[in-house]
Amino acid sequence: MELLQAIQTRRSIRHFTPEPVPVADILTVLDAGRCAPSGQNKQPWRFLAVRGDDSRREILAGHTAYSRILREAAFVVAVFLDRQAAYHPVKDHQGIGACLQNMLLAAHALGLGAVWIGEIINHEPDVTRALGLDAERYALMAVVAAGHPAKPGSSTRRPLEELLLEPLHGDEA
């Protein structure tokens, strides 16, 4: 899949088939996240990948209004900020956003569907502690739920002209 096509056609998928996802594909998605840019190249993200009947899936599902999505997905990835690798709060959060977007695009390129669940951070650090992780060191940033799409996602985008603070002028080249 061409990069610009992937960016333009990726949509959040919230319904998945029961078909499992090969470990190699999960690792590809995680590796894409690993390759994101970060302030001073600190790479402050850490991943907890959960699949199958791992009891941690239920812990995650129990802390979000989107529990059905997490239970239905072939795998979920909890993405944490490692405070020991942190550089700057805004830059670290921006880098983790890039990490999440890389994972969503990688899933799409593999023919999978995925959705970024951010609402779960309303229950952070309880989620982090419930997973048995050090809440002083790790802060939950989001969860990505992924699998084979049961139906396509849909959304519209505002025209670029509505998003520009001023029109772009100059050479057409």
Backbone bond lengths (Angstrom), bond angles and torsions (degrees), N, CA, C in turn:
res aa  C-N    CA-C-N  psi(-1)  N-CA   C-N-CA  omega(-1)  CA-C   N-CA-C  phi
1 M - - - 1.451 - - 1.529 107.73 -
2 E 1.313 115.91 132.00 1.455 120.45 176.36 1.525 109.90 -67.51
3 L 1.319 116.82 145.60 1.457 121.46 -174.79 1.525 112.39 -58.50
4 L 1.323 117.83 -50.70 1.459 119.34 -177.58 1.522 111.52 -64.51
5 Q 1.316 116.99 -35.67 1.465 119.99 175.46 1.529 110.50 -63.67
6 A 1.328 116.84 -41.43 1.469 120.46 178.52 1.524 110.81 -62.70
7 I 1.322 116.98 -43.67 1.462 120.80 179.49 1.527 110.24 -62.04
8 Q 1.330 116.67 -42.39 1.460 120.82 -175.62 1.524 113.68 -77.09
9 T 1.323 118.11 -23.90 1.474 119.83 -174.88 1.524 113.93 -106.58
10 R 1.329 118.53 -9.50 1.457 120.22 179.57 1.526 110.11 -66.94
11 R 1.312 115.57 133.93 1.458 121.85 176.25 1.519 108.28 -137.07
12 S 1.309 116.31 156.80 1.461 120.85 177.54 1.518 109.23 -71.05
13 I 1.328 115.47 129.65 1.467 122.50 179.59 1.524 107.20 -109.24
14 R 1.323 114.94 126.89 1.465 120.27 -175.24 1.533 113.41 -119.05
15 H 1.327 116.94 3.21 1.464 122.11 178.44 1.527 107.68 -134.50
16 F 1.336 115.29 129.49 1.456 120.50 -174.32 1.520 111.20 -125.90
17 T 1.332 115.51 152.63 1.459 120.94 172.67 1.530 107.65 -79.61
18 P 1.331 118.13 165.92 1.471 119.93 178.00 1.535 113.74 -78.41
19 E 1.318 117.94 -0.80 1.465 121.33 -178.05 1.530 111.01 -62.69
20 P 1.335 117.45 129.34 1.474 119.59 179.43 1.529 111.28 -70.49
21 V 1.313 115.62 160.59 1.459 123.02 177.10 1.525 107.41 -109.61
22 P 1.335 117.34 129.51 1.472 119.37 179.35 1.528 111.96 -59.04
23 V 1.328 115.50 145.67 1.457 121.52 178.58 1.529 110.54 -55.54
24 A 1.315 118.10 -37.33 1.466 120.92 179.84 1.524 111.11 -59.30
25 D 1.330 117.87 -38.85 1.464 120.73 178.37 1.531 110.86 -69.69
26 I 1.314 117.29 -38.57 1.468 120.31 177.27 1.523 109.60 -62.44
27 L 1.321 116.89 -43.36 1.464 120.51 178.66 1.523 111.57 -64.40
28 T 1.328 117.48 -34.92 1.468 121.09 176.73 1.522 110.13 -63.71
29 V 1.323 117.02 -43.24 1.469 121.25 178.02 1.531 110.07 -62.51
30 L 1.320 117.43 -46.21 1.459 121.19 179.44 1.529 111.58 -63.40
31 D 1.324 116.34 -39.61 1.458 120.63 -179.91 1.525 110.90 -65.35
32 A 1.320 116.76 -35.85 1.465 119.77 176.19 1.525 110.02 -62.28
33 G 1.324 116.81 -41.01 1.456 120.14 176.02 1.519 111.53 -61.87
34 R 1.301 116.23 -41.36 1.468 122.33 179.52 1.524 111.99 -58.93
35 C 1.319 116.92 -30.37 1.471 121.68 -174.90 1.529 113.99 -84.30
36 A 1.309 118.28 2.95 1.462 121.13 -178.95 1.534 111.04 -67.94
37 P 1.322 116.83 154.78 1.463 119.73 175.17 1.525 111.00 -74.55
38 S 1.327 116.22 153.32 1.464 120.92 177.13 1.520 109.34 -150.66
39 G 1.337 115.85 154.15 1.454 120.94 178.55 1.518 110.78 -57.11
40 Q 1.330 115.87 128.65 1.470 123.46 -177.90 1.527 112.31 52.85
41 N 1.324 117.08 23.15 1.468 122.67 179.74 1.532 111.81 54.71
42 K 1.327 116.83 34.43 1.464 121.44 -178.83 1.524 112.88 -72.44
43 Q 1.334 116.96 -24.05 1.473 121.54 179.26 1.531 110.50 47.96
44 P 1.330 117.85 62.59 1.460 120.78 -171.98 1.525 115.02 -80.34
45 W 1.310 118.16 3.89 1.461 120.93 -178.71 1.519 111.39 -82.88
46 R 1.317 114.74 147.46 1.461 122.35 173.93 1.520 106.58 -135.77
47 F 1.317 116.04 145.21 1.462 121.47 -173.51 1.520 111.66 -117.09
48 L 1.308 115.57 139.91 1.456 122.23 168.27 1.521 106.06 -122.08
49 A 1.330 116.66 104.59 1.463 122.08 -179.62 1.521 108.92 -93.28
50 V 1.320 115.71 129.88 1.461 122.32 -176.24 1.515 107.94 -128.55
51 R 1.316 116.42 131.63 1.466 120.28 177.27 1.520 109.75 -142.03
52 G 1.309 114.95 171.21 1.459 119.80 178.16 1.508 112.27 62.21
53 D 1.315 115.11 -143.51 1.468 120.09 -176.23 1.532 112.01 -97.16
54 D 1.313 117.11 26.66 1.465 122.54 176.11 1.530 108.43 -55.11
55 S 1.314 117.68 128.29 1.469 121.93 -176.59 1.525 112.62 -62.21
56 R 1.322 117.77 -20.52 1.461 120.35 179.31 1.532 111.91 -69.78
57 R 1.325 117.15 -22.71 1.459 120.35 174.70 1.529 109.31 -61.40
58 E 1.315 116.24 -43.23 1.468 120.75 -179.50 1.526 111.04 -68.51
59 I 1.317 117.52 -34.17 1.465 120.54 174.91 1.521 109.51 -61.07
60 L 1.323 116.36 -47.92 1.466 120.15 178.43 1.529 110.68 -62.47
61 A 1.321 116.83 -47.33 1.470 121.12 -178.32 1.521 111.65 -61.21
62 G 1.322 116.78 -32.82 1.453 120.94 -178.76 1.520 114.24 -73.87
63 H 1.330 116.41 -6.68 1.464 120.72 -178.04 1.528 112.85 -114.72
64 T 1.318 117.83 19.92 1.459 119.67 179.78 1.519 110.83 -145.38
65 A 1.307 114.87 150.77 1.466 120.96 174.32 1.534 111.00 -69.95
66 Y 1.322 116.88 -12.75 1.466 122.19 -177.94 1.522 111.79 -103.66
67 S 1.326 116.63 36.75 1.460 121.88 -176.10 1.526 112.42 -58.59
68 R 1.338 118.36 -37.51 1.457 120.58 -179.99 1.522 111.27 -57.69
69 I 1.308 116.63 -42.02 1.466 120.84 -179.01 1.527 110.13 -62.56
70 L 1.325 116.93 -44.83 1.466 120.30 -178.87 1.522 111.78 -66.45
71 R 1.311 116.30 -36.82 1.469 119.81 179.60 1.519 111.88 -71.87
72 E 1.315 117.55 -29.94 1.464 122.59 -176.07 1.527 112.55 -84.95
73 A 1.325 117.76 -25.98 1.460 122.06 -175.88 1.531 111.13 -66.30
74 A 1.326 116.24 149.16 1.464 120.92 176.45 1.530 110.72 -68.50
75 F 1.323 115.93 -33.92 1.465 119.97 175.54 1.523 109.02 -153.06
76 V 1.323 114.49 155.36 1.455 120.85 175.05 1.525 108.22 -129.53
77 V 1.307 114.62 148.16 1.458 120.41 178.16 1.514 107.72 -124.53
78 A 1.315 116.19 116.56 1.457 120.91 172.21 1.525 106.72 -86.85
79 V 1.315 115.66 127.92 1.464 121.11 -177.46 1.527 108.10 -110.36
80 F 1.307 115.02 124.69 1.457 122.68 -176.50 1.517 111.28 -116.49
81 L 1.312 115.62 150.46 1.453 122.80 166.91 1.529 106.84 -89.31
82 D 1.315 116.43 125.22 1.465 121.73 174.05 1.528 106.48 -89.34
83 R 1.308 116.14 106.63 1.466 120.07 -175.93 1.525 112.09 -61.81
84 Q 1.335 117.86 -25.58 1.471 120.23 178.30 1.524 111.62 -71.23
85 A 1.331 117.64 -20.30 1.459 121.54 178.42 1.526 111.69 -102.94
86 A 1.331 116.67 5.32 1.458 121.44 -174.93 1.528 111.52 -69.23
87 Y 1.322 114.43 153.21 1.454 122.12 -179.49 1.530 110.16 -122.43
88 H 1.320 116.54 -53.47 1.459 122.55 -177.65 1.525 106.83 -154.88
89 P 1.337 118.87 129.38 1.473 120.33 -173.56 1.531 114.52 -51.09
90 V 1.317 118.56 -48.31 1.462 120.15 -178.53 1.522 110.39 -66.99
91 K 1.317 116.97 -47.12 1.470 120.00 -177.72 1.525 111.48 -65.95
92 D 1.331 116.94 -36.75 1.467 119.97 177.86 1.527 110.64 -64.56
93 H 1.326 116.58 -42.97 1.464 120.00 179.10 1.525 111.12 -67.32
94 Q 1.321 117.37 -38.28 1.456 120.12 176.47 1.529 110.52 -63.29
95 G 1.320 116.34 -43.06 1.465 120.11 178.79 1.520 111.52 -62.65
96 I 1.318 116.99 -40.19 1.464 119.37 178.74 1.519 110.40 -67.79
97 G 1.336 117.07 -33.94 1.465 119.50 173.53 1.523 111.45 -61.52
98 A 1.329 116.89 -41.74 1.462 121.00 176.57 1.525 110.81 -64.52
99 C 1.320 116.35 -40.26 1.466 122.16 176.81 1.533 110.45 -58.67
100 L 1.331 115.99 -46.81 1.471 120.76 179.39 1.526 110.61 -63.07
101 Q 1.323 117.10 -43.93 1.471 119.96 179.62 1.530 110.59 -63.08
102 N 1.321 117.61 -40.51 1.470 119.92 176.80 1.528 110.61 -58.68
103 M 1.327 117.03 -43.03 1.465 120.08 -179.89 1.529 110.94 -65.26
104 L 1.326 117.38 -41.08 1.468 120.51 178.64 1.528 111.00 -63.37
105 L 1.322 116.46 -42.17 1.469 119.97 179.27 1.528 111.40 -68.27
106 A 1.324 117.29 -38.43 1.468 120.23 178.27 1.523 110.35 -63.92
107 A 1.324 116.71 -43.68 1.469 119.53 177.66 1.525 110.09 -59.12
108 H 1.313 116.88 -44.96 1.464 121.46 179.60 1.532 110.92 -61.25
109 A 1.324 116.57 -44.52 1.470 120.85 -179.97 1.528 111.93 -62.43
110 L 1.339 117.16 -28.22 1.466 121.92 178.74 1.532 112.16 -85.06
111 G 1.328 117.29 0.60 1.460 120.46 -178.09 1.513 113.02 84.07
112 L 1.324 116.99 11.67 1.462 121.97 177.93 1.525 108.82 -95.51
113 G 1.306 115.56 169.27 1.447 121.19 172.86 1.514 108.25 -117.08
114 A 1.314 116.04 153.80 1.462 119.93 -179.24 1.520 109.28 -154.59
115 V 1.328 113.99 158.62 1.451 120.67 176.20 1.527 109.01 -142.14
116 W 1.308 115.19 142.42 1.452 123.79 178.66 1.516 106.88 -91.39
117 I 1.322 117.04 115.44 1.464 122.64 178.49 1.530 107.64 -99.50
118 G 1.309 116.43 108.26 1.456 120.70 -179.82 1.518 112.64 -100.60
119 E 1.311 116.68 -22.79 1.467 121.90 -176.65 1.522 112.20 -58.04
120 I 1.310 117.71 -27.38 1.470 121.84 -177.01 1.528 112.14 -62.33
121 I 1.322 117.88 -23.13 1.465 118.12 -179.08 1.527 112.20 -70.10
122 N 1.325 116.94 -9.40 1.466 119.37 172.68 1.525 110.93 -63.15
123 H 1.331 117.06 -17.43 1.461 122.08 -178.11 1.528 112.64 -112.88
124 E 1.298 116.32 14.80 1.448 121.89 176.35 1.531 106.07 -84.08
125 P 1.321 124.21 135.75 1.462 129.03 13.39 1.533 114.97 -93.88
126 D 1.342 118.23 5.57 1.466 119.55 179.15 1.521 111.72 -56.23
127 V 1.340 116.31 -40.77 1.467 120.42 -179.79 1.515 109.99 -63.06
128 T 1.318 115.88 -45.32 1.465 120.59 -178.43 1.530 110.84 -59.30
129 R 1.326 116.27 -45.88 1.465 120.04 179.13 1.532 111.01 -66.05
130 A 1.337 117.35 -41.27 1.475 121.09 -179.70 1.526 111.28 -62.13
131 L 1.318 116.41 -27.63 1.468 120.70 177.12 1.527 112.32 -82.03
132 G 1.324 116.14 -3.49 1.461 119.85 179.10 1.514 113.82 83.57
133 L 1.331 116.52 18.83 1.462 120.69 -179.69 1.520 110.22 -102.49
134 D 1.299 115.83 158.66 1.464 123.18 -179.79 1.530 108.97 -75.25
135 A 1.330 116.92 107.40 1.468 122.15 -177.81 1.517 112.38 -70.17
136 E 1.308 118.28 -16.34 1.465 120.35 174.75 1.524 110.74 -76.50
137 R 1.318 116.00 -31.27 1.464 120.16 -178.52 1.524 112.13 -92.51
138 Y 1.336 117.93 -41.66 1.468 121.76 -173.25 1.519 110.98 -110.17
139 A 1.320 115.86 135.76 1.462 122.29 175.59 1.524 108.22 -121.13
140 L 1.312 117.11 123.06 1.458 121.51 178.17 1.517 109.50 -65.93
141 M 1.327 116.31 128.93 1.461 122.45 -179.59 1.521 112.33 -105.10
142 A 1.333 117.72 -35.13 1.465 122.36 -178.23 1.517 108.60 -177.70
143 V 1.311 115.01 170.52 1.464 122.04 172.83 1.523 106.98 -128.89
144 V 1.315 116.07 136.36 1.466 121.47 172.76 1.517 106.92 -105.85
145 A 1.328 115.79 124.41 1.468 122.04 174.45 1.523 106.74 -104.21
146 A 1.335 117.11 133.96 1.462 119.73 -175.07 1.519 111.68 -145.77
147 G 1.308 114.66 159.11 1.453 122.25 177.79 1.515 109.58 170.35
148 H 1.317 114.84 -166.57 1.460 119.81 177.66 1.524 108.59 -80.97
149 P 1.336 117.38 126.78 1.469 119.89 -176.17 1.525 112.29 -63.16
150 A 1.339 116.19 132.84 1.460 121.46 173.23 1.519 109.93 -85.12
151 K 1.316 116.94 -26.54 1.461 122.72 174.13 1.516 108.10 -155.33
152 P 1.318 116.27 155.68 1.469 118.56 -176.71 1.521 111.97 -70.30
153 G 1.293 115.04 154.08 1.451 120.48 173.42 1.514 109.10 -85.94
154 S 1.294 116.16 162.52 1.460 119.11 177.78 1.515 109.36 -148.58
155 S 1.281 114.74 144.55 1.451 122.03 172.34 1.516 107.04 -169.25
156 T 1.289 115.72 163.57 1.456 120.11 176.91 1.525 108.45 -115.18
157 R 1.273 114.44 159.16 1.456 121.17 177.60 1.517 108.21 -118.61
158 R 1.313 115.63 142.23 1.451 120.60 175.95 1.522 108.93 -65.58
159 P 1.325 117.17 148.68 1.473 119.00 174.75 1.529 109.88 -61.25
160 L 1.306 116.53 145.58 1.454 121.94 -178.86 1.527 111.07 -55.68
161 E 1.317 116.81 -36.57 1.465 120.68 -179.08 1.531 111.66 -58.23
162 E 1.330 117.72 -31.60 1.465 120.92 179.03 1.528 112.25 -74.10
163 L 1.304 117.15 -18.64 1.463 121.31 -175.37 1.525 113.27 -98.91
164 L 1.331 115.91 -17.02 1.457 119.85 179.17 1.523 109.65 -76.95
165 L 1.305 117.60 131.66 1.459 121.24 176.47 1.524 111.51 -70.93
166 E 1.324 115.60 -25.72 1.464 121.17 173.44 1.514 107.61 -152.54
167 P 1.336 116.61 153.44 1.472 118.77 -179.23 1.521 110.99 -65.06
168 L 1.312 114.75 151.87 1.459 121.14 177.92 1.528 108.11 -91.55
169 H 1.298 117.12 125.33 1.463 121.79 -179.14 1.522 109.27 -120.84
170 G 1.316 115.46 157.09 1.457 119.21 175.23 1.504 110.72 137.88
171 D 1.305 114.57 -164.87 1.469 121.66 -178.68 1.521 109.46 -60.94
172 E 1.306 114.25 149.54 1.471 120.92 177.46 1.519 111.02 -81.47
173 A 1.315 119.33 -8.07 1.461 121.95 -175.23 1.481 113.92 -74.81
